[in-house]
C-alpha cells in the first residue's frame, strides 16, 4: 500500500517538477518527458535514434490510440520560433511517411514543446491547423510544459518519488553535524568569485518571509531549519571564520544565479529556494538535504539569501 501525498506534499512536488522543466533542455527534457509518459501509460513506447535512420521523426507513440509525440526543447524556446515552425512541418511529414503505413495510423500528433511555462508562439497554431487540413483524420496539438505537469501530478505517489526522489518534510528536519563538513566542502567547491555582503542589525525572520513573497510551505522549511541553528552555531565556533565567510559567499552566489536563471512568475521565489536546495546538496539523501535546510535558514537570517526589507547597517554574526 502506497502513501497518499498530502496537499503540502503536492505543492512541494509541483515546485520541484517545475524546476526540472526550467532546467532541462534538448535530450535531457526528452528523457524527462518519456519517463513521465511511461509511468503514466505503460503503452507509451519511447523511440531511440537508430544510426543513420535516426528516430524517423518520432520520439514516442501509443500504438493502441495512434498518438505520436515529437519533442522540441531548446534552451531559449521563444528565441527559436522560426526553427520550431520549420521543425514542426518537417518532422510531421517525415513521421507520417514512415509510421502511418508501416506501424499504426497517425490519429493524433503532439508537438511537445518545452515552453518553460511561457506559452506557444502565435504562429504555431495555424501550422497545426494546416497539418490537420492536409492530412484528414489527424488531430494536431501543442503539448506544453503545463500538460506534462498535469500528467505528472496525477501519477501515484511512488512514481512521483521515482522522478523527484523523496519529497522533503519540514517537520522531519534534523541536523547531523557529523556530515556538515562534507556538505560545507561541497558548497565551498561551488563558490564563484568574492561577494561582499552586509548583515542586518536585527534580522526579522517573519518580515523577510513576507517581503520576499515566500509561500507558507517554504516558510515552514525555514522556520524548522532555524530551530536547529544552536548546533550549527556550535559547529561554527569550533571552525574558522573563513569557513563561515566562504559559505556566505557561496549561498549568495547560488541565490543570484537562481534569480537570473528562473523566469519571473508568482512562484519564482519558491522556485529559487528549491533551486538553491538542489544545487547545495552533495547527495539526494535526507541527511544532506536537512543540513542544507538548516544552513539556508541560518543564512536567510544573517546574509543575502533573498532580499532584506530595509537596508540596515552591518553586524557581526557572533
N, C-alpha and C positions, 0 to 999 in steps of 0.2 A: 504494500500500500504506500502510495507516494504522498508527501506532504503537499497541502494546498497553499499556494502563495497568498499572503495577506495583501491588503491594499498597499501597505508600505513597501512590501517586497516588490510588488509590481511597479511601483513608482521608481524604485532604485533600478530594477531590471530594465525599465524603459530608458532611463537616462544612460545606463551603461551601454545599451544597444545603440542608442543614438550616437554615442561616442564612436562606436565601431563604424557606423555609417559615415561619419565625418572623416575618419582617419584612414579608411580603406579606399584604394583606387585600383583600377585595372584588374589583374588576375586575383589580387587579394580580395577585392569586393566580390568578384565572381565566385570565389570559394565560399565566402560567407553566404551569398545568395543560394548557392547549390546546397549547402548544409542545411539551411533553414527549410528549403523546399523538400529535401529528402526526409527530414524529420516530420514535416507537415503531411507529406503524401508519399507513401512507400512506392508508389508507381512512378514517381518522378525519376527520370534517368538523366544523369549528367553525361555530357559528351566531352570526351577528351580529344584534343587535336591528334591527328594520325599522320605523321610525316608530311609528305608533300600535299596531302589532301586536306590537312587542317581539320576543322570540325564541321565542314560543309555548311558553314554559316548558322550552326545550331549549337547553342550552349546547353540545352536541356529540353526534354519534352515529356509529355504524359501520353503514352500511346493510346490508352483507352478513350481519351477525350479529344485527341487531336490537338492538344495545346502545345505550342512551341515557344521557346524563350531565347532571346538573343540579348546578351548583356553588353552595355556600354557604360564605362565608369572612368572617365578622365579625371585628372586631379582638379581641374577647374572647369566644370561642365558648362557654365554659362559663357565661357570664352571659346567654346567649341561648337557653336550652333551649326555652322555650315558643315563641319565634319560629321556631326551627328545625323543631319538630314541625309547626307550622302551615304553614310553607313547604313541607315535605315533602308533606303531604297536598294542598295547593292546587296545587303545581307538577306533581305526578304526574297529577292528574285533568285539568289543562289540557294537559299533554303528550300523554296518551293520547287525549284527544278530538280533537286535531288531527293528530298524526303517525301513529297506529296505522292509520288507514284511508286516509290520503292519500299516505304516503311508503313506509313499511315497517312491518310489525307489530312491536309492542314485545315483545321476548322477555326483555330484561334491563334493569332500571332501576337506575342507580348514583347514589346521593345523595352527591355529592362534598363532603365536609366538611373544611375545614382545621382540624383539631382541635389543631394545633400539638403533636402527639405526646402529647396528654393522654388520648386515648381518647374514646369516644362517650358520650352520655347514656344512662342505663339505660332511659329511656322511648322511645328511638329505635327499638329493635329490635321491640317489639310493633307499632309503627306500620308498619314494613316488612312484618311478617308479615300485618298486616291488609290491606295492599295486595295481597299475594300471594293471600290468601283471596278478596278481592273481584274480582280480575282473574286468572282462571285462565290458566295458561300463562306468566305473568310472574314472573320471579325478581327480587327486590329486594335490593340490597346497600348497605352503607355503605362508601364509598370514602374512606379516610382518608389522612393525610399519609404514613404508613408505606407505603401501597400505591403512592402516586406515587413515593416514594423508591425502592422496589423496581424499578419500571419504569425510572426514570432510571438506576440503576446498571447496568442491563443494556444500555443504549444503547452503540453503538460510540463509540470514543474521540473521533472528530471531532464527533459530536453532543453529547457531554458538554462539549467545548470551546465549541461553538456556544452552549450555555446558560450556562456559567460563565466563559468566557474561558480562557486558558491556565492549566493547573494549575501553581502555583509549585513550584520545586525548591530546597531549602535549599542544595544543593551548588553551585548556579549563582549565588548571591548575589554581586553585585559593586557597590560603591558608586561612582557617578559624581557627584563633588562639584559638577559644573557645573550640575546640576539641583536641588541641595539647596535653593537659595534659593526655587525655585518650590514645592517640597514643603513647606518650612517656612512659606512665605507662606500656603499652603492650610490648614495645620494651625492657624496663629495665627488665621485667619479663623473657625475652628470654636470658638474659646475662648469659654466661657460662665461668666463670673464669676471671682473670685480664689479660689484654693485654696492654703492654707498646707501645705507638705509637709515631712516630716522625712527625713533621709538616714541610712542605716545607716553605722556606723563601718567595718565590714569586710564589705561585701556578699558573700554567698556564693551564687554563681550556682546551683550544683547543689542546695544545700539549699533554695533558694527554689523551684526547679522541683518538687522532691519535695513541699514543703509545700503548694503550690498544686495538686497532683494533675494537673499538665500531662502530656500524653502524650509519648512519645519523639519523635513526629513534630513537635510544637510545640517541644519542647526542642531539636531539631536546627536549626530555624529560628533560635532564639535564639542557639545556640552559633555557627553560621556567621555570623550577623549581628554577633556580638560580635568576630569575627576582623577586621572592617573598622573597628573603632572608633578605630584610630590616625588614619585620615584624617578621621574625624568630629571628633576632639578638635582636630586642627589647624584645621579649619574654625571650631570654636567659639572658638579662640584669636584668630582674625582678626576675630571679630564680638563685639558687646557681650554682656554677661551678661544683658541684657534679653531677647535672643532665646532664650537657653537657658531662662530662667525662664518665658517665655511657652510654650515647648514643654512644659516640665514640667507647667504648669497644664492645657494642652490634653490631653495624654495622660492625665493623672489624671482629667479630666472624661469623656473617652471611655471610660475604664475603668469609672468609676462608673455611667455611663449604660448601658453594656452589661450590667453586673451586675444593674441594676434591670430591664432590658428582657427579658433572656433567662431563661426559666423554669429552675428547678432540675432538674438531671439529672446523671448521672455524667460526661457530656461537656461540662458547662456551661463550664468554664474554657477548654477548647479553642475552643468557640464564641465566647467573649468575646474570645479572642486574634484570631481571624479577623474578628470584627466590627470590632475596632479597625483592623486592616489595611485592611479595605474602606473604612471611613469616612475614614481618614487619607490615602488615595491621591487625588491630584488627577486622575489618569487611570489607566486599566487597564494601561498599558504596563509591561513588566517593569522598565524602568529606574526608574520611580517606585515600584513595589512593593518593589524591592530597597532603595531608600533608606529606605522606611518600616520594613522589617525591621531595618536597621542602627540606626535611631533607636529602635525599640522595644527592641532588645537592650540598648542603652545605658541607656535609662530604666528598663528592667526591673531593672537592677543598682542604679541610683542613686536612683530615686524610686518613688512609689507607683503603679506599674503592677503589679497583683497584690499579694498581701499578704506582708509580711515575717514570717518565722517568729517573731522575737523583736524587740520594740521596742528600738531602740538609739539612742544619742544622736546629735545632728545632726553632719554632717560636710560640709565644702566639697567640691564636685566636683573642683576643681583646686587 
